Amino acid sequence: MARSSKTKTVTETISGIRVIGPEGGFRRAGHLFGPGETDIPLDSMSKQQIAAIRAEPRLIVTDIEIALAGDAEPAPDGS
């Protein structure tokens, strides 16, 4: 019997924030934020940078999990 060559993608996540800024753009903690979503991994910033971004009333900040695409692994038989 032939084996299936199906694979599944292993996905890991890291904690981050999604930030939306004002229409004209706004800088805080070394980052430029505009009206589009900007996703930033928490481990790429200092605690002071994170606090400054969260405390800024002109920014909308949401906690997120950022998916990191992993290597493909063979799927278990039967899936």
PDB file as gemmi writes it, atoms N, CA and C in Angstrom:
CRYST1    1.000    1.000    1.000  90.00  90.00  90.00 P 1                      
ATOM      1  N   MET A   1       0.839  -1.173   0.000  1.00  0.00           N  
ATOM      2  CA  MET A   1       0.000   0.000   0.000  1.00  0.00           C  
ATOM      3  C   MET A   1       0.889   1.243   0.000  1.00  0.00           C  
ATOM      4  N   ALA A   2       0.551   2.229  -0.802  1.00  0.00           N  
ATOM      5  CA  ALA A   2       1.356   3.454  -0.888  1.00  0.00           C  
ATOM      6  C   ALA A   2       1.087   4.349   0.308  1.00  0.00           C  
ATOM      7  N   ARG A   3       2.154   4.965   0.797  1.00  0.00           N  
ATOM      8  CA  ARG A   3       2.008   5.901   1.915  1.00  0.00           C  
ATOM      9  C   ARG A   3       1.673   7.288   1.387  1.00  0.00           C  
ATOM     10  N   SER A   4       0.889   8.009   2.130  1.00  0.00           N  
ATOM     11  CA  SER A   4       0.538   9.373   1.765  1.00  0.00           C  
ATOM     12  C   SER A   4       1.716  10.295   2.050  1.00  0.00           C  
ATOM     13  N   SER A   5       1.909  11.277   1.200  1.00  0.00           N  
ATOM     14  CA  SER A   5       2.991  12.229   1.413  1.00  0.00           C  
ATOM     15  C   SER A   5       2.475  13.533   2.020  1.00  0.00           C  
ATOM     16  N   LYS A   6       1.342  13.450   2.694  1.00  0.00           N  
ATOM     17  CA  LYS A   6       0.772  14.640   3.313  1.00  0.00           C  
ATOM     18  C   LYS A   6       1.701  15.144   4.410  1.00  0.00           C  
ATOM     19  N   THR A   7       1.755  16.458   4.530  1.00  0.00           N  
ATOM     20  CA  THR A   7       2.526  17.060   5.613  1.00  0.00           C  
ATOM     21  C   THR A   7       1.651  18.067   6.329  1.00  0.00           C  
ATOM     22  N   LYS A   8       2.037  18.372   7.540  1.00  0.00           N  
ATOM     23  CA  LYS A   8       1.354  19.426   8.273  1.00  0.00           C  
ATOM     24  C   LYS A   8       2.398  20.466   8.649  1.00  0.00           C  
ATOM     25  N   THR A   9       1.972  21.700   8.776  1.00  0.00           N  
ATOM     26  CA  THR A   9       2.887  22.761   9.151  1.00  0.00           C  
ATOM     27  C   THR A   9       2.838  22.944  10.658  1.00  0.00           C  
ATOM     28  N   VAL A  10       3.996  22.919  11.278  1.00  0.00           N  
ATOM     29  CA  VAL A  10       4.090  23.139  12.710  1.00  0.00           C  
ATOM     30  C   VAL A  10       4.186  24.644  12.923  1.00  0.00           C  
ATOM     31  N   THR A  11       3.298  25.179  13.731  1.00  0.00           N  
ATOM     32  CA  THR A  11       3.287  26.611  13.959  1.00  0.00           C  
ATOM     33  C   THR A  11       3.514  26.905  15.431  1.00  0.00           C  
ATOM     34  N   GLU A  12       4.506  27.727  15.695  1.00  0.00           N  
ATOM     35  CA  GLU A  12       4.747  28.204  17.044  1.00  0.00           C  
ATOM     36  C   GLU A  12       4.307  29.654  17.100  1.00  0.00           C  
ATOM     37  N   THR A  13       4.015  30.133  18.295  1.00  0.00           N  
ATOM     38  CA  THR A  13       3.642  31.533  18.446  1.00  0.00           C  
ATOM     39  C   THR A  13       4.525  32.195  19.494  1.00  0.00           C  
ATOM     40  N   ILE A  14       4.650  33.509  19.359  1.00  0.00           N  
ATOM     41  CA  ILE A  14       5.323  34.312  20.368  1.00  0.00           C  
ATOM     42  C   ILE A  14       4.398  35.460  20.735  1.00  0.00           C  
ATOM     43  N   SER A  15       4.550  35.976  21.935  1.00  0.00           N  
ATOM     44  CA  SER A  15       3.723  37.090  22.394  1.00  0.00           C  
ATOM     45  C   SER A  15       4.155  38.378  21.716  1.00  0.00           C  
ATOM     46  N   GLY A  16       3.174  39.203  21.412  1.00  0.00           N  
ATOM     47  CA  GLY A  16       3.463  40.478  20.781  1.00  0.00           C  
ATOM     48  C   GLY A  16       2.354  41.472  21.044  1.00  0.00           C  
ATOM     49  N   ILE A  17       2.503  42.639  20.445  1.00  0.00           N  
ATOM     50  CA  ILE A  17       1.449  43.645  20.488  1.00  0.00           C  
ATOM     51  C   ILE A  17       1.150  44.093  19.063  1.00  0.00           C  
ATOM     52  N   ARG A  18      -0.100  44.457  18.841  1.00  0.00           N  
ATOM     53  CA  ARG A  18      -0.539  45.047  17.572  1.00  0.00           C  
ATOM     54  C   ARG A  18      -0.876  46.502  17.885  1.00  0.00           C  
ATOM     55  N   VAL A  19      -0.262  47.412  17.144  1.00  0.00           N  
ATOM     56  CA  VAL A  19      -0.412  48.836  17.431  1.00  0.00           C  
ATOM     57  C   VAL A  19      -0.975  49.553  16.212  1.00  0.00           C  
ATOM     58  N   ILE A  20      -1.953  50.421  16.462  1.00  0.00           N  
ATOM     59  CA  ILE A  20      -2.521  51.282  15.427  1.00  0.00           C  
ATOM     60  C   ILE A  20      -2.334  52.719  15.893  1.00  0.00           C  
ATOM     61  N   GLY A  21      -1.788  53.542  15.011  1.00  0.00           N  
ATOM     62  CA  GLY A  21      -1.525  54.937  15.344  1.00  0.00           C  
ATOM     63  C   GLY A  21      -2.464  55.878  14.614  1.00  0.00           C  
ATOM     64  N   PRO A  22      -2.220  57.174  14.756  1.00  0.00           N  
ATOM     65  CA  PRO A  22      -3.061  58.170  14.095  1.00  0.00           C  
ATOM     66  C   PRO A  22      -2.784  58.255  12.592  1.00  0.00           C  
ATOM     67  N   GLU A  23      -3.684  58.877  11.879  1.00  0.00           N  
ATOM     68  CA  GLU A  23      -3.602  58.996  10.420  1.00  0.00           C  
ATOM     69  C   GLU A  23      -2.281  59.600   9.953  1.00  0.00           C  
ATOM     70  N   GLY A  24      -1.816  60.629  10.604  1.00  0.00           N  
ATOM     71  CA  GLY A  24      -0.601  61.309  10.171  1.00  0.00           C  
ATOM     72  C   GLY A  24       0.689  60.643  10.604  1.00  0.00           C  
ATOM     73  N   GLY A  25       0.598  59.566  11.349  1.00  0.00           N  
ATOM     74  CA  GLY A  25       1.782  58.878  11.853  1.00  0.00           C  
ATOM     75  C   GLY A  25       2.213  59.430  13.200  1.00  0.00           C  
ATOM     76  N   PHE A  26       2.887  58.599  13.962  1.00  0.00           N  
ATOM     77  CA  PHE A  26       3.306  58.982  15.312  1.00  0.00           C  
ATOM     78  C   PHE A  26       4.454  58.082  15.728  1.00  0.00           C  
ATOM     79  N   ARG A  27       5.486  58.676  16.304  1.00  0.00           N  
ATOM     80  CA  ARG A  27       6.643  57.901  16.764  1.00  0.00           C  
ATOM     81  C   ARG A  27       6.609  57.739  18.278  1.00  0.00           C  
ATOM     82  N   ARG A  28       6.911  56.516  18.701  1.00  0.00           N  
ATOM     83  CA  ARG A  28       7.039  56.241  20.134  1.00  0.00           C  
ATOM     84  C   ARG A  28       7.964  55.051  20.283  1.00  0.00           C  
ATOM     85  N   ALA A  29       8.881  55.142  21.222  1.00  0.00           N  
ATOM     86  CA  ALA A  29       9.782  54.032  21.588  1.00  0.00           C  
ATOM     87  C   ALA A  29      10.574  53.494  20.393  1.00  0.00           C  
ATOM     88  N   GLY A  30      10.963  54.386  19.491  1.00  0.00           N  
ATOM     89  CA  GLY A  30      11.774  53.973  18.351  1.00  0.00           C  
ATOM     90  C   GLY A  30      11.008  53.367  17.194  1.00  0.00           C  
ATOM     91  N   HIS A  31       9.693  53.442  17.218  1.00  0.00           N  
ATOM     92  CA  HIS A  31       8.856  52.878  16.156  1.00  0.00           C  
ATOM     93  C   HIS A  31       7.949  53.958  15.584  1.00  0.00           C  
ATOM     94  N   LEU A  32       7.645  53.848  14.303  1.00  0.00           N  
ATOM     95  CA  LEU A  32       6.689  54.736  13.653  1.00  0.00           C  
ATOM     96  C   LEU A  32       5.373  53.983  13.492  1.00  0.00           C  
ATOM     97  N   PHE A  33       4.291  54.595  13.989  1.00  0.00           N  
ATOM     98  CA  PHE A  33       2.967  53.982  13.907  1.00  0.00           C  
ATOM     99  C   PHE A  33       2.050  54.872  13.083  1.00  0.00           C  
ATOM    100  N   GLY A  34       1.304  54.257  12.184  1.00  0.00           N  
ATOM    101  CA  GLY A  34       0.327  54.957  11.368  1.00  0.00           C  
ATOM    102  C   GLY A  34      -1.019  54.273  11.501  1.00  0.00           C  
ATOM    103  N   PRO A  35      -1.929  54.542  10.562  1.00  0.00           N  
ATOM    104  CA  PRO A  35      -3.278  53.987  10.666  1.00  0.00           C  
ATOM    105  C   PRO A  35      -3.357  52.483  10.396  1.00  0.00           C  
ATOM    106  N   GLY A  36      -2.325  51.906   9.835  1.00  0.00           N  
ATOM    107  CA  GLY A  36      -2.307  50.457   9.613  1.00  0.00           C  
ATOM    108  C   GLY A  36      -1.830  49.725  10.858  1.00  0.00           C  
ATOM    109  N   GLU A  37      -2.072  48.427  10.895  1.00  0.00           N  
ATOM    110  CA  GLU A  37      -1.643  47.606  12.033  1.00  0.00           C  
ATOM    111  C   GLU A  37      -0.146  47.333  11.956  1.00  0.00           C  
ATOM    112  N   THR A  38       0.537  47.487  13.088  1.00  0.00           N  
ATOM    113  CA  THR A  38       1.951  47.157  13.205  1.00  0.00           C  
ATOM    114  C   THR A  38       2.089  46.103  14.289  1.00  0.00           C  
ATOM    115  N   ASP A  39       2.570  44.920  13.933  1.00  0.00           N  
ATOM    116  CA  ASP A  39       2.768  43.837  14.896  1.00  0.00           C  
ATOM    117  C   ASP A  39       4.229  43.812  15.326  1.00  0.00           C  
ATOM    118  N   ILE A  40       4.451  43.784  16.646  1.00  0.00           N  
ATOM    119  CA  ILE A  40       5.809  43.803  17.182  1.00  0.00           C  
ATOM    120  C   ILE A  40       5.946  42.696  18.220  1.00  0.00           C  
ATOM    121  N   PRO A  41       6.922  41.803  18.064  1.00  0.00           N  
ATOM    122  CA  PRO A  41       7.179  40.795  19.097  1.00  0.00           C  
ATOM    123  C   PRO A  41       7.658  41.474  20.380  1.00  0.00           C  
ATOM    124  N   LEU A  42       7.140  41.044  21.519  1.00  0.00           N  
ATOM    125  CA  LEU A  42       7.541  41.647  22.788  1.00  0.00           C  
ATOM    126  C   LEU A  42       9.021  41.442  23.070  1.00  0.00           C  
ATOM    127  N   ASP A  43       9.569  40.313  22.643  1.00  0.00           N  
ATOM    128  CA  ASP A  43      10.977  40.045  22.943  1.00  0.00           C  
ATOM    129  C   ASP A  43      11.941  40.895  22.117  1.00  0.00           C  
ATOM    130  N   SER A  44      11.407  41.736  21.220  1.00  0.00           N  
ATOM    131  CA  SER A  44      12.267  42.622  20.436  1.00  0.00           C  
ATOM    132  C   SER A  44      12.358  44.023  21.041  1.00  0.00           C  
ATOM    133  N   MET A  45      11.671  44.233  22.177  1.00  0.00           N  
ATOM    134  CA  MET A  45      11.658  45.553  22.812  1.00  0.00           C  
ATOM    135  C   MET A  45      12.017  45.434  24.284  1.00  0.00           C  
ATOM    136  N   SER A  46      12.492  46.546  24.841  1.00  0.00           N  
ATOM    137  CA  SER A  46      12.771  46.591  26.277  1.00  0.00           C  
ATOM    138  C   SER A  46      11.458  46.805  27.040  1.00  0.00           C  
ATOM    139  N   LYS A  47      11.485  46.565  28.332  1.00  0.00           N  
ATOM    140  CA  LYS A  47      10.298  46.796  29.164  1.00  0.00           C  
ATOM    141  C   LYS A  47       9.888  48.265  29.121  1.00  0.00           C  
ATOM    142  N   GLN A  48      10.869  49.158  29.036  1.00  0.00           N  
ATOM    143  CA  GLN A  48      10.580  50.590  28.976  1.00  0.00           C  
ATOM    144  C   GLN A  48       9.881  50.962  27.666  1.00  0.00           C  
ATOM    145  N   GLN A  49      10.302  50.368  26.562  1.00  0.00           N  
ATOM    146  CA  GLN A  49       9.650  50.633  25.277  1.00  0.00           C  
ATOM    147  C   GLN A  49       8.209  50.134  25.288  1.00  0.00           C  
ATOM    148  N   ILE A  50       8.003  48.941  25.806  1.00  0.00           N  
ATOM    149  CA  ILE A  50       6.650  48.374  25.873  1.00  0.00           C  
ATOM    150  C   ILE A  50       5.757  49.262  26.724  1.00  0.00           C  
ATOM    151  N   ALA A  51       6.262  49.696  27.881  1.00  0.00           N  
ATOM    152  CA  ALA A  51       5.484  50.555  28.780  1.00  0.00           C  
ATOM    153  C   ALA A  51       5.142  51.884  28.110  1.00  0.00           C  
ATOM    154  N   ALA A  52       6.091  52.470  27.377  1.00  0.00           N  
ATOM    155  CA  ALA A  52       5.849  53.749  26.707  1.00  0.00           C  
ATOM    156  C   ALA A  52       4.770  53.616  25.637  1.00  0.00           C  
ATOM    157  N   ILE A  53       4.801  52.539  24.888  1.00  0.00           N  
ATOM    158  CA  ILE A  53       3.793  52.316  23.842  1.00  0.00           C  
ATOM    159  C   ILE A  53       2.425  52.088  24.471  1.00  0.00           C  
ATOM    160  N   ARG A  54       2.360  51.261  25.501  1.00  0.00           N  
ATOM    161  CA  ARG A  54       1.074  50.975  26.161  1.00  0.00           C  
ATOM    162  C   ARG A  54       0.482  52.225  26.816  1.00  0.00           C  
ATOM    163  N   ALA A  55       1.335  53.117  27.330  1.00  0.00           N  
ATOM    164  CA  ALA A  55       0.866  54.305  28.049  1.00  0.00           C  
ATOM    165  C   ALA A  55       0.449  55.444  27.120  1.00  0.00           C  
ATOM    166  N   GLU A  56       0.787  55.356  25.850  1.00  0.00           N  
ATOM    167  CA  GLU A  56       0.516  56.451  24.914  1.00  0.00           C  
ATOM    168  C   GLU A  56      -0.953  56.463  24.496  1.00  0.00           C  
ATOM    169  N   PRO A  57      -1.697  57.530  24.848  1.00  0.00           N  
ATOM    170  CA  PRO A  57      -3.131  57.565  24.525  1.00  0.00           C  
ATOM    171  C   PRO A  57      -3.441  57.686  23.034  1.00  0.00           C  
ATOM    172  N   ARG A  58      -2.478  58.092  22.212  1.00  0.00           N  
ATOM    173  CA  ARG A  58      -2.725  58.218  20.768  1.00  0.00           C  
ATOM    174  C   ARG A  58      -2.574  56.895  20.031  1.00  0.00           C  
ATOM    175  N   LEU A  59      -2.212  55.847  20.751  1.00  0.00           N  
ATOM    176  CA  LEU A  59      -2.022  54.537  20.134  1.00  0.00           C  
ATOM    177  C   LEU A  59      -3.061  53.550  20.649  1.00  0.00           C  
ATOM    178  N   ILE A  60      -3.525  52.687  19.772  1.00  0.00           N  
ATOM    179  CA  ILE A  60      -4.410  51.580  20.150  1.00  0.00           C  
ATOM    180  C   ILE A  60      -3.529  50.338  20.194  1.00  0.00           C  
ATOM    181  N   VAL A  61      -3.436  49.718  21.365  1.00  0.00           N  
ATOM    182  CA  VAL A  61      -2.535  48.581  21.563  1.00  0.00           C  
ATOM    183  C   VAL A  61      -3.347  47.351  21.956  1.00  0.00           C  
ATOM    184  N   THR A  62      -3.114  46.252  21.263  1.00  0.00           N  
ATOM    185  CA  THR A  62      -3.790  44.987  21.534  1.00  0.00           C  
ATOM    186  C   THR A  62      -2.744  43.893  21.711  1.00  0.00           C  
ATOM    187  N   ASP A  63      -2.917  43.055  22.727  1.00  0.00           N  
ATOM    188  CA  ASP A  63      -2.033  41.901  22.912  1.00  0.00           C  
ATOM    189  C   ASP A  63      -2.383  40.839  21.880  1.00  0.00           C  
ATOM    190  N   ILE A  64      -1.354  40.261  21.265  1.00  0.00           N  
ATOM    191  CA  ILE A  64      -1.568  39.237  20.240  1.00  0.00           C  
ATOM    192  C   ILE A  64      -0.549  38.117  20.396  1.00  0.00           C  
ATOM    193  N   GLU A  65      -0.799  37.031  19.694  1.00  0.00           N  
ATOM    194  CA  GLU A  65       0.176  35.955  19.525  1.00  0.00           C  
ATOM    195  C   GLU A  65       0.572  35.971  18.056  1.00  0.00           C  
ATOM    196  N   ILE A  66       1.856  36.050  17.788  1.00  0.00           N  
ATOM    197  CA  ILE A  66       2.365  36.114  16.425  1.00  0.00           C  
ATOM    198  C   ILE A  66       2.803  34.717  16.005  1.00  0.00           C  
ATOM    199  N   ALA A  67       2.236  34.232  14.905  1.00  0.00           N  
ATOM    200  CA  ALA A  67       2.561  32.887  14.417  1.00  0.00           C  
ATOM    201  C   ALA A  67       3.903  32.898  13.705  1.00  0.00           C  
ATOM    202  N   LEU A  68       4.723  31.921  14.037  1.00  0.00           N  
ATOM    203  CA  LEU A  68       5.995  31.704  13.358  1.00  0.00           C  
ATOM    204  C   LEU A  68       5.862  30.407  12.586  1.00  0.00           C  
ATOM    205  N   ALA A  69       5.960  30.467  11.275  1.00  0.00           N  
ATOM    206  CA  ALA A  69       5.829  29.257  10.461  1.00  0.00           C  
ATOM    207  C   ALA A  69       6.997  28.335  10.750  1.00  0.00           C  
ATOM    208  N   GLY A  70       6.684  27.082  11.000  1.00  0.00           N  
ATOM    209  CA  GLY A  70       7.721  26.098  11.285  1.00  0.00           C  
ATOM    210  C   GLY A  70       7.965  25.210  10.086  1.00  0.00           C  
ATOM    211  N   ASP A  71       8.796  24.219  10.285  1.00  0.00           N  
ATOM    212  CA  ASP A  71       9.080  23.252   9.233  1.00  0.00           C  
ATOM    213  C   ASP A  71       7.898  22.319   9.064  1.00  0.00           C  
ATOM    214  N   ALA A  72       7.732  21.829   7.866  1.00  0.00           N  
ATOM    215  CA  ALA A  72       6.679  20.854   7.608  1.00  0.00           C  
ATOM    216  C   ALA A  72       7.114  19.505   8.154  1.00  0.00           C  
ATOM    217  N   GLU A  73       6.191  18.833   8.805  1.00  0.00           N  
ATOM    218  CA  GLU A  73       6.437  17.493   9.337  1.00  0.00           C  
ATOM    219  C   GLU A  73       5.448  16.537   8.697  1.00  0.00           C  
ATOM    220  N   PRO A  74       5.823  15.284   8.547  1.00  0.00           N  
ATOM    221  CA  PRO A  74       4.863  14.317   8.018  1.00  0.00           C  
ATOM    222  C   PRO A  74       3.641  14.231   8.923  1.00  0.00           C  
ATOM    223  N   ALA A  75       2.479  14.214   8.314  1.00  0.00           N  
ATOM    224  CA  ALA A  75       1.254  14.069   9.087  1.00  0.00           C  
ATOM    225  C   ALA A  75       1.136  12.630   9.556  1.00  0.00           C  
ATOM    226  N   PRO A  76       0.546  12.426  10.736  1.00  0.00           N  
ATOM    227  CA  PRO A  76       0.337  11.050  11.196  1.00  0.00           C  
ATOM    228  C   PRO A  76      -0.585  10.310  10.235  1.00  0.00           C  
ATOM    229  N   ASP A  77      -0.432   8.996  10.139  1.00  0.00           N  
ATOM    230  CA  ASP A  77      -1.299   8.204   9.265  1.00  0.00           C  
ATOM    231  C   ASP A  77      -2.754   8.424   9.650  1.00  0.00           C  
ATOM    232  N   GLY A  78      -3.594   8.498   8.640  1.00  0.00           N  
ATOM    233  CA  GLY A  78      -5.024   8.621   8.887  1.00  0.00           C  
ATOM    234  C   GLY A  78      -5.500  10.050   8.995  1.00  0.00           C  
ATOM    235  N   SER A  79      -4.652  11.042   8.678  1.00  0.00           N  
ATOM    236  CA  SER A  79      -5.142  12.420   8.750  1.00  0.00           C  
ATOM    237  C   SER A  79      -4.997  13.129   7.437  1.00  0.00           C  
TER     238      SER A  79                                                      
END                                                                             
